[in-house]
Amino acid sequence: MTTKTITVYTQPGCAPCLQVKAFLQDRHVPFTEKNVQDDLMAIRELMDLGVMSTPATVIDGELVTGF
């Protein structure tokens, strides 16, 4: 079984962000969280994806928005 690379772009005060993280954690799915409020590079990455809101989840390079 191949492990997928998952990145979740979040920001403080974002309830759906907490839901995405809880969903993944409850299922023991490893992911990397990037807080767009604290990480300038994360903001740039999100903008490069054409997204201006959180949560945004990238799974093996494929963007999944919302929760």
C-alpha distances in whole Angstrom, upper triangle without the diagonal:
4,7,9,13,15,19,22,25,28,31,34,35,32,32,29,27,27,26,23,22,23,21,18,19,20,16,15,13,14,17,20,23,26,29,31,34,34,32,34,31,29,32,32,28,29,32,30,28,31,30,33,32,29,27,25,21,19,15,14,18,19,22,22,25,26,25
4,6,10,12,16,19,22,25,29,31,33,30,30,27,25,26,25,21,21,22,20,17,18,20,16,15,12,13,14,17,20,23,26,28,31,31,29,30,27,25,28,28,25,25,28,27,24,28,27,30,29,27,24,22,18,16,13,11,15,16,19,19,23,25,24
4,7,9,13,16,19,22,25,28,30,27,27,24,22,22,22,18,17,19,17,14,15,17,14,12,9,9,10,13,17,19,23,25,28,27,25,27,24,22,25,26,22,23,26,24,22,26,25,27,26,24,21,19,16,14,10,9,13,15,17,17,20,22,21
4,6,10,13,16,19,23,25,27,24,24,22,19,20,20,16,16,18,16,12,15,17,14,13,9,9,9,11,14,17,20,22,25,25,23,25,22,19,22,22,19,19,22,21,19,22,21,24,23,20,18,16,12,10,7,6,10,11,13,14,17,19,18
4,7,10,13,16,20,23,25,22,23,20,18,19,19,15,14,17,16,12,14,17,15,14,10,8,7,8,11,13,17,19,22,22,19,21,18,16,19,19,15,16,19,18,16,20,19,21,21,18,16,14,10,8,6,5,8,10,12,13,16,18,18
4,7,10,13,17,19,21,19,19,16,14,15,15,11,11,14,13,10,12,15,13,12,9,7,5,6,9,11,14,16,19,19,17,19,17,14,17,17,14,14,17,17,15,18,16,19,17,15,13,10,7,6,5,6,8,9,10,10,13,14,14
4,7,10,13,16,18,16,17,15,12,14,14,11,10,14,14,11,13,16,15,14,11,9,6,5,6,7,10,12,15,16,14,15,13,10,13,14,11,11,15,14,12,15,14,16,14,12,10,8,6,5,7,9,9,10,10,10,12,13,14
4,6,10,13,15,12,13,11,8,10,11,8,8,12,12,10,12,15,15,15,12,11,7,6,5,6,8,10,13,14,13,15,14,10,12,14,11,10,14,15,13,15,12,14,12,9,7,6,4,6,9,12,12,12,10,9,10,11,11
4,7,11,13,11,13,11,8,11,12,10,10,14,14,13,15,18,19,18,16,14,10,9,6,5,6,6,10,11,10,12,11,7,9,11,9,8,11,13,11,13,10,10,9,6,6,5,6,8,12,14,13,13,11,11,10,11,12
4,7,9,7,10,9,6,8,11,9,9,13,14,14,15,18,19,19,17,15,12,10,7,6,5,6,8,10,10,13,13,9,10,13,12,10,13,16,14,15,12,11,9,5,5,7,9,12,15,18,17,17,14,13,11,11,12
4,6,6,9,10,7,9,12,12,12,15,17,17,17,20,22,21,20,19,15,13,10,8,5,6,6,8,10,12,14,11,10,14,14,12,14,17,16,17,13,12,9,7,8,10,13,15,18,21,20,20,17,16,14,13,14
4,6,9,11,8,9,13,13,12,15,17,18,18,20,22,22,21,20,17,16,12,11,8,9,7,9,12,15,17,14,14,17,18,16,18,21,20,20,17,15,12,10,11,14,16,19,22,24,24,23,21,19,17,15,16
4,6,9,8,9,12,13,13,15,17,18,19,20,23,23,23,22,20,18,15,14,11,12,11,13,16,18,20,17,16,20,20,18,20,23,22,22,18,15,12,10,11,15,17,20,23,26,26,25,22,20,17,15,15
4,6,5,7,9,10,11,13,15,16,17,18,21,21,20,20,18,17,13,13,11,11,11,14,16,18,19,16,15,19,18,16,18,21,19,19,15,13,10,7,8,11,14,17,20,23,23,22,18,16,13,11,11
4,5,5,6,9,10,11,12,15,15,16,19,20,19,20,18,18,15,15,14,15,15,17,19,21,22,19,19,22,21,18,21,23,21,21,18,16,12,10,9,13,15,18,20,24,24,22,19,17,14,11,10
4,5,5,6,9,10,10,12,14,15,17,18,17,18,16,16,14,15,14,14,16,18,19,21,22,18,18,21,20,16,19,21,19,19,15,15,11,8,6,10,11,15,17,21,21,19,16,13,10,7,6
4,5,5,6,9,10,11,12,14,16,17,15,15,13,13,10,11,10,12,13,15,16,18,18,15,15,18,17,14,17,20,17,18,14,14,10,7,5,8,10,13,15,19,19,18,15,13,10,8,8
4,6,5,6,8,10,10,12,14,15,15,15,13,14,11,13,12,14,15,16,18,21,21,17,18,22,20,18,21,23,21,22,18,18,14,10,9,12,12,16,17,21,21,20,18,15,14,11,10
4,5,5,6,9,10,10,12,14,14,15,14,15,13,15,15,17,18,20,21,23,23,20,20,23,22,19,22,24,21,22,19,19,15,11,9,12,12,16,17,20,21,20,17,14,13,10,7
4,6,5,6,9,10,11,12,11,12,11,12,10,13,13,15,17,19,19,22,21,17,18,21,19,17,20,21,19,20,17,17,14,10,8,9,9,12,13,17,17,16,14,11,10,9,6
4,5,5,6,8,10,10,9,10,9,10,8,11,12,15,17,17,18,21,20,17,18,21,19,17,21,22,20,22,18,19,16,12,9,11,10,13,14,17,18,18,16,14,13,12,10
4,5,5,6,8,10,10,11,11,13,12,15,15,18,20,20,21,24,24,21,22,25,23,21,24,26,23,25,22,22,19,15,12,14,13,16,16,20,21,20,19,16,16,14,11
4,6,5,7,9,9,11,11,14,13,16,17,20,22,23,23,26,25,21,23,25,23,21,25,26,23,24,21,22,19,15,13,14,12,15,15,18,20,18,17,14,14,13,10
4,6,5,6,5,7,8,11,11,15,16,19,21,22,22,24,23,20,22,24,21,20,24,24,22,24,21,22,19,16,13,13,11,13,12,15,17,17,16,14,15,14,11
4,5,5,6,7,9,11,12,15,17,20,22,22,22,25,24,21,23,26,23,22,26,27,24,26,24,24,22,18,15,16,14,16,15,18,20,20,19,17,18,17,14
4,6,8,10,12,15,15,19,20,23,25,25,25,29,28,24,27,29,26,25,29,30,27,29,26,27,24,20,17,18,16,18,17,20,23,22,21,19,19,18,15
4,5,9,11,15,16,19,21,24,26,27,26,29,28,25,27,29,26,25,29,29,26,28,26,27,24,21,18,18,16,17,16,18,21,20,20,18,19,18,15
4,6,9,13,14,18,20,23,25,25,25,28,27,24,26,28,25,25,28,29,26,29,26,28,25,21,19,19,16,17,15,17,20,20,21,19,20,20,17
4,6,10,12,16,18,21,24,24,23,26,24,21,24,25,22,22,25,25,23,25,23,25,23,19,16,16,13,13,12,14,16,17,17,16,18,18,16
4,7,10,13,16,19,22,21,20,23,21,18,21,23,20,20,24,23,21,24,23,24,22,19,16,16,13,13,11,13,15,16,17,16,18,19,17
4,6,10,13,16,18,18,17,19,17,15,18,19,16,16,20,20,18,21,19,20,19,15,13,12,10,10,9,11,13,14,14,14,15,16,15
4,7,10,13,15,14,13,16,14,11,15,16,14,14,18,18,17,19,18,19,17,14,13,12,10,10,11,12,13,15,14,15,16,17,17
4,6,9,12,11,11,14,13,10,12,15,13,12,16,17,16,18,16,16,15,12,10,10,9,11,12,14,15,16,14,14,14,15,15
4,6,9,8,7,10,9,6,9,11,10,10,13,14,14,16,14,14,13,10,10,10,10,11,14,15,15,16,14,15,14,15,16
4,5,6,6,9,10,7,8,12,11,11,13,16,15,17,14,13,12,9,10,11,12,14,17,19,18,19,16,16,15,15,17
4,6,5,7,8,5,5,9,9,8,10,13,13,14,12,10,10,9,10,10,13,14,17,19,18,18,16,16,15,15,17
4,6,7,10,8,8,11,13,11,13,16,17,17,14,12,11,11,12,14,16,18,21,23,22,22,19,20,18,18,19
4,7,9,8,9,12,13,13,15,17,18,19,17,15,15,14,15,16,17,19,22,23,22,23,21,21,20,20,22
4,5,5,7,9,10,11,13,14,16,17,15,14,15,14,15,15,16,17,20,21,19,21,19,20,19,20,22
4,5,5,6,9,10,11,12,14,16,15,14,15,15,16,16,17,17,21,22,20,21,19,21,20,21,23
4,5,5,6,9,10,10,12,14,14,14,15,15,16,15,16,15,18,19,16,18,17,19,19,21,23
4,5,5,6,9,10,11,13,11,11,12,11,12,11,12,12,15,16,14,16,14,16,15,17,19
4,5,5,6,9,10,11,9,9,10,11,12,11,13,14,17,19,16,17,15,16,15,17,19
4,5,5,6,9,10,10,10,12,13,15,13,15,14,18,18,15,17,15,17,16,19,22
4,5,5,6,9,9,10,12,12,13,11,12,11,14,14,12,13,12,14,14,17,19
4,5,5,7,6,7,8,9,10,8,10,10,14,15,12,12,10,12,11,13,16
4,5,5,5,6,9,11,13,11,13,13,17,18,14,15,12,14,13,16,19
4,5,8,10,12,14,15,12,14,12,15,16,12,13,11,14,14,17,20
4,6,9,11,12,13,9,11,9,13,13,10,10,8,11,11,14,17
4,7,10,12,13,11,13,12,16,17,13,12,10,12,11,14,17
4,6,8,10,8,10,11,15,17,14,13,9,10,8,11,14
4,7,10,9,12,14,18,20,17,16,13,13,10,12,15
4,6,7,11,13,17,20,17,16,12,12,8,9,12
3,5,9,12,15,18,17,15,12,11,8,7,10
4,6,10,13,16,15,14,11,9,6,6,7
4,7,10,13,12,10,7,6,5,6,9
4,6,10,9,8,6,5,6,8,9
4,6,6,5,4,6,8,11,12
4,5,5,7,7,11,13,14
4,6,9,11,14,17,18
4,6,10,13,16,18
4,7,10,13,15
4,6,10,12
4,7,9
4,7
4
